[in-house]
């Protein structure tokens, strides 16, 4: 009689002298053909040029040091640089920028828009980037609307309509808050270097130490920090829940 075949066969030992399979070093672009995205490239370049033009106009109409000290101006310049680089990569079918960079640019301009419309748009005296005492008109009004409304909206549209989803990650949110934290420190240092009583010593009423004191300002900053983190988490959640507007599978363009 033949012995019954066992149901469970033991694992065979590794053959000595046979090396383990090596990981392939072939890049993904060698397997998947890169796809140029001229529409996305042109759109991003136009938004970047618009942001740079608006900042340039404010620099010509006001004090360059004061203008460049605003969070709105810095966030728009950062977005312009990111969009310009992303436009070039989309045009030449290169890999997109890291999502940690593009996500930060999106978050900062969204913060700019929300803070302006919720806290500054109806402030008294009127809030202006150049430090005027009256409500902005003409070119100042136009640049203010561009920096605080139109350009952030354009960045959100780029994220929703021209960018593959599920690129942002919650682990990136804490690093995104380093810049607002650094700006808070910059605001304190700038205020200490300007003589007390000088108008515009603190650029934002919520950070005005002369008006509220350090204790209240730090409390306001803590609440704003929590709100910014919640906003970052919301962007991440929406990024993973939204549909994919990019039909092809090639990962190129402005990755947010």
C-alpha positions, 0 to 999 in steps of 0.5 A: 500500500502507498502512504497517504499524501499529507495535507500540509506540506512543510516549507522547503528550505532555501537553496544555499548560494541563490541570492535574493531577488533584487529590487528594480531600479527602473524609474516609473517614467520608464514604464508609464509614458509621461503626459504633458498637461498644457492647460494646467501649465497655462492656468497655473502660470497665469495665476502665478503672474497675477499674484506677482503683479498684485504684490508688485503694485502694492510694493510701488504704492506703499513701503516695501518693508511694510508690504512684504511683512504681511502674511497675505503678501508672503503667502501669495508670493510662495504660492506664485513660486510653487505655481510657476514651478508646477506649471513648468513641470506640467508643461514638460511632463515631469514629476509634480512637486511634493504634496508637502510643498503644494499643500502648504501653499494651498493652506496658507492662501486659504488662511489668508482669505478666511482671516481677511473675510472673517476678521479684517474686511470690516475692521475699523480703521479699514485694513490695508496692506499699504497702511492707509488710513482710509478704505482702499480704492482704485488699484489698492482695492483691486490688489487687495481683492486679488490677494485676499479673494481671487488668487486663493479661489484660483488655487482652490480651483486648481486643487479641485479641477486640475489635481489628482486626489489623495495626495495630502496626508494628515502627518503633513499638517503639523509641519505646515503650521511651522510657518504661521508659528514663525510669522507670530514670532516675526510679528513680535520681533518686528513690534519690539523694533518699532517705537511704541505708539507708532501706527502700524506697529502690529500689522494685524489687530488680533496680534496687536500687543499694544491693544491686547497685551501679550497674554491675550495675543498669545491666547488668540494665537493659540486659538488661531493655531487650533483653527488652522490645524483643523482647516489643514485636517479638513483639506486632507479629508476633502482631498481623499474624498473628492473625485479624480478630475485627472482621467489619466494615471500619470502623476504630473502637474501641480500636486496638492 
